[in-house]
Amino acid sequence: MQSDHLISARLSRREFVGAAALAAASLGLPSLAFAQGATRWPGVSRLIDSYVGEGKVANMVAAIGMGTPEPDIIARGNTSFTSGTAVDADTLYRIYSMTKPITGMAVMLWIEEGWLELDQPIADIIPGFANMQVQKVYDGAITADNLEPAVRPVTVRHCLTHTAGLGYGIVQQGPIAEAYTAAGLVPGAVTRLQNVAAFRGTPVGSLRAFAEGLAELPLVHQPGTRWSYSVGLDLLGRVIEVVSGQPFDRFLRERFFDPLGMASTMFRVPQSQVPRLTTNYFLLNGMLLPIDLPESSVYLDEPAFPFGGAGLVSSARDYDRFLAMLAGRGELDGVRVLDRESVDLGTSDLFPDTLAPDGGFASGGREFGYGAGGLVGRGDAAGLFGWFGAAGTAGLVNMRQGLRHTLMTQYMPAQEYSLQNDFPLVVAADAARA
């Protein structure tokens, strides 16, 4: 899940992200205002109609904005194939790894206020990370003959950019993956079903236990050398807790969600909001099987801890407000939550200078940067920032043109369809024709 997560493979993620990022940013976008309604985005409307009309998904909602505080909304379908309740801008979706850029910007706020430094060792906050060991053979044995000391400390920058060398249960295989599961280092919940291996595992009971458990297991790469999708953003949730002195979820609510008017973004769905929650589906042999129903969703339970890498539920309207804040360089509707410099830094390429020549985030022969929890475009893709979710969602903003686009739907694994690749391309094409 977790973005793009529990069942998404690292290579599949790399394959679609690069093309989407390039297409969404490389076209010159006009500054003029668009016509109102779905006619403003005809390609997007056709794309959504094709998926919902052909029964490939139960629903889809897009929120697209450029130069205006309110986005255009295109919504099709119902909250499930059987509910009869139409989706809209306020329907609730599991956004999984689209949680990561939110956590990343929370870290940028704490850096802005002087409580953290970008290159500060995590061990300054969580002492267990002071003497990390690293696997010599990737995903190999967790034995003394396959371990060596880390050559440098794990830092805040490393965690933000997936270069800390931390593992991920949805990426690693063999002994290290088994060790993560056995130790409860499970950074999220997808379903109550336990008969599919990808959904197994019970998370430890707190962010503190999660962070301390990570420190006891070896890294899969030397810190600062390779981009490897990881639990780095989840670990930073604990860093924020320690530095702020308050629970991570409360910190996000007080410093981001409430000021930005993101009332539909949460780690737990209250019973009163169940009618707004969609059903999540698993695509198996061309069939969509419900794996998380609103009435019995795992999101109705108090989570083991607030999963900063993949735990949030949100709406198309809410996530657009987050992207609009970024496009506004930290300000939305006259409310400033971040300094301009913090947003510019967080949406820029933060890869460490110790990165191996072939260690970055690449797709189709093109290299992309990485910022505070999201990809960063380079070259003719410059200005793009954002990330994707394991259930087919997407959230991107072009910082140069102010074009922001969110897509909500619910199916897993996300790579079973080309939707996350196609959506940014179609948005860019519509914008270029306007």
N, C-alpha and C positions, 0 to 999 in steps of 0.2 A: 504494500500500500504505500504507504508513505511515499509520496510522490513518486508518489509516483513510486509507489512503494510496494507493499507486501508481496505483490506478484509481478511487478515490472522488472524486467531484466536490464542490467546496466547498458549492454550493447544496443538493445532496442531503443532505450532512452536516447542514446547518443545519435542513433540513426535519424530519428525524426526531429529532434530539437534543432539541429544545425540548419536544416532546410527551412524549418518554420521561422527561425530567427532571421535568417538572411532575407527571406521573402518579405517579411513584415517590415523590415527596416530599410531595404535597399531601394525601394521605389520612392521617387520624389513625391511627397504628399502635399496637396494644395492647402492653403490657409483659409480658403473661402468656406463659408457656411454651407452645410448640406441641406437638402430638402428634409422635411419631417417624415418620420415613420419608416417602415420597412423598405420603402422605395429608395431610401437613402443608401441602403446596403443590399441591392438586389441579388448579388452573388451569395452573400451570407444567407439571405432568406431562402434562396434555392437550395443551398447546401443543407440547411436545417430541415426544410420540407422533405428533402430526399431521405434523410436519415429517419425522421419520424414517420413520414408517409409509408416508407417501406418496412416499418416495424423493426429497424435495426437498433433503435433505442426507444424507450417509452416517452421521452421528452427531451427538450433542449431549450436553453435560454441563452441568448447572447446580449451583452451590454457593451455598446460601442460609443465612445465619446471622443470629441476632438474640439478643444477650444470652448466648450460649454460645460457648466457644472453638472448638468443632468445628461445621462447617456440616452441613446436610442436603445429601445428594448425590442428584441424579436423573440417571441416565446411560442412554442408549439408543443402539443401533447399534454398528457396528464401525469400526475405524480407517480402513477404506476400504470401498467397495462390494464388494470381492472378498477382503478379508484374512481374514475369519472370526475376527478378534481383537476381542473386545468392549472398548469404551471404559470408563473408570472415572475416579475422581477424580485419578489420577496420569498419565493419558494426556497426551501433549505436543501443544500447539497453538501455532501462530504467532500471537502476540497483537498484532503490528504496533503501532498507535498507543497501545495500552494500556501500552506502554513509557513513554509521556510522563509520566504521573503519578509513576512510580517515579523517573525522572530529576528531575522537579520536586521531589520530597521529598528527594532527595540534595542538591539546591541549598539547600533549607531547612535541612538539617543543617549545611552549610558556613556559612550565614548565622548560624545559632545559635552556632557555635563562633567566630565573629568573623573568619573568613577572607574573607567577602564581605559586601556590603551590598545590600539590595534595589534601591536606586536607583543603584548603582555603575555607571559607564560600562563597557561591555565593553572599550573601548580601554585601560582600566587594566591589563587582563590580556592582551589581544590588540591590540597597537598599531595594526595595520592598519585597525582600525575608527575611527581618530581623525578622518578626514575623508571621511565617506561622502557619496556622491552619490545622488540620488533621481530616479526617472523623473517627468517632468511629466505625461506621458500614460501611464496604467496599461497595462502590457504593450506599450508602444510601442517605438520604436527606441532602441537603445543608442548614441546619438550625442550630441555636445555640445549641440545645440540642443534636445534632449529631457531634459536633465539639469540639476539644480539642487542646491546644497548642502543637506545635512540641517540642519534648524533646531535640532535638539537631538541629543545623543548617544544611541546605542542603549544601553539599560541591561539589567541582569539582570531587572528587572521586565517590561520589554518582551518579552524572550525567553520568559519563563515564560508570558505571556498572549497570545502571538501578535500583539503590537502593535508589534514592532520594525520592521516594514516589510520584513522579509526575504521572499523568495519561496519557492515550493515547486514542484518539477517536476510534481507531480500537479495543481496549481492553475493555474500560469501558462501562458500561451500565447504564441506568436510568438517574437520574438528573445530575450527573457529566458529562456524555457524552453529554447530551443536552446542558449543560452550555458551554462546550468546543466549540461545533458547533455554538451556538448563539454568542459567543464572538469572533468568527473567529480564534480560536486556532486550525486551520487546517494545519498540517505540510506537505502539499504537494498537488499535483494535479494529477489526473489519467485520466480523460476524461471530455469532455464538456457535456456528458449526465448527467442529474440530476434526472432521473426517478428511479434510484436505490439508496436506502437509504445510502449505504456505500460510495457513491460518492458525497453526498450532502455537502454543506458548502463552504463558500467563505473565504479564508484566509485574515487576517488583512494585512495591507499594508506595514509592515516593521518588521524586526527582533526586533527592539526596542518595538514596540507595542505588538508583540507576547510575548516577555519576561515579559513585564509589566502586560499583561493580565494573564499570568500564575500565577504571584505572587498574584493576586487578588482572585484566586480560591483555595479551600483547596486541600491538598495532600490526596492521597488515602491510604497511609501507613505512619507510622512513618519513618522518614529518617534513612537510614542505617540498616533497619531491614529485608527487603525482596526484592528479585529480582522481578521486575514487569516491563514488557516492557513499554517504556515510551518515552516522548519527550525530555529526558535529553540531547541527542546529539544536538537537535535543539536549546535548550537553550544555550548550549556551543558555538554555532555559534555566538550568541549575545555577550557572554563573550569575545570571540576572537575579535569581532568588537570593543568593548569598550577598551580592553587592547591594541590592535594594532593601534587603531585610523583610521582604514580603513575598507571598506566593506568586509564582510566575503568572498565573492566570489573572490574579488581581492586578498585577502590574500592567498587563496588556489592556485590561478593561479600563483602568484609570488613566493611563497615559496615551492610549490609542483609540480603543473602540468607542468609549463615551465621547471624547472630544470630536471624533470624526463622525459621530452619528451612526456607528456600525452596530445597531442593536440586534442584528440577526447573525452576528458572528460570535461563536461560543464553542466551548469544549464539551458541553453537555446540553442536550435539548430538553427543556422542561416539558412535562406532560401536556401542558396547555398548548404547546406548539407542534404537537404530533401531526395535526392535519396539514401543516406546511412542509413536512419532511417527505422527501422522495424515497422510493425503494431503490436499493442498490442491487445490481444484477451481475452475475458471473456468466461470461460467454463461453460455452462449452459445446464444441462440435456444431457451431452455428445456432445453438439454442441459448436463449437468455433465461437463466435460472435465478430466481430471487434468493439473495443470501443475507439481506438485512432489510426486514420490513419495518415500516415506521412504528407500528404498534408494539413491536418487540425488539426494537433496535438496540444495539450495544451503546448507542449514543444517548439512550435514556438513563444509563447508569452513570454514577460519578466515576470518572476515569481514574485509573490507578495513580496517575499524575498527569499534569497538562503536557501533552506531547507537542513540543515546539517544532518538531519536524513534520508532523502529519496529522495532528489531532483535531483541527478545527472543522466546524460546520459553518457555512456562510451562504449568502445569497448573491445573485448576480449584481443587485443594486449595491450591496455592502462592499463587495470586492472592488467594484468600480470606484467607490469612494476612496478606498486605499490607493488604487492606481492614480486617481485624480489628485490625491495629496502628493504623490510622487511627482506627477506632471507639474504641480504647482510649487515644486521645490520646497515641500514641507508644510504647505499651507492649503487649507480648504475652507471655503465659505468664511474667510476672515479669521479662522482659527489656525494658529501655528502650533504644530506638534514637533517639528524638527527644524533646525536651521538649514538654510539653503546648502551650506557647505557640507553638512552631514548627509543630505540626500545625494548631492553630487558625488561624494566619496563612496557612499554605499552602492550607488548604481554604476560605479566605474570598475575597471578591472583591478581586483585586489590580489591577484595571484602573487605568491611570494617570489622573490628573485632567485630562490634556491630551486625553483621548479626544474625538473629534468627537461632536456630539449624536446622529448616526446611525451612529456608528462601532463600536458594540458587537456582541456576539454575540446575534443575534435569531432567533426562530422563531415563526411564526404570530402576529405582532404582539406577542409577549412578549419582553422583554429578559432575558438571563441574564448573570451575572457570569462571571469566569474567574479561577482560582487558579493553583496551581503545576502546570501541565500538564493541568488538567481543568476542566470546567464547574462553575459554582457556582450553585445555585438561589437565586432571589429571591422575595420575597413568600410565597405559600403553598407555594412550592417550596423555601423556605429550609432549609438543612441538607444539601442534596444535593451530592455531589462525585463526580467520576469521568469516565470517557471510554470510547471505543469503539475497535474494531479493524477494519481493512479487510476481514478475512475473516469478518465476522459476529459477532465476539466483543463482550462488554460487561462492564464492571466498575464498579459504583457502590456508594456507601455513603451512607446518610442519617446525618449526624453527630449529629442531634438524637435520633433514635430508635434508632440503632445497627443499623439494618437494612442488611445488606450482601448484594449479589447479583452473582454472576459467571456468565456464560454463555460456553461454549466450543463452537465448531463451525468448519467450514472451507469457505467458498465466497466467491467474488469475482465481481463487485463486491457489496459488502454491501448496497447500496441496491436490489438486484434483488428482495429480499424485504422485507417489513415487520417482520422478526423483531426487529431492534434497537429498534424502536419498541414492538412488542408485549410483549416480555419484561418491561421494568420495569412496564408497566401491569398485567400479570397478576400479578407478584410483589406489587405494592401491593394489588391486589384480594384476593388470598389472605390477605395479612396482615390486612387490614381485617375479613375474615370470621372470623378465628380466635378 
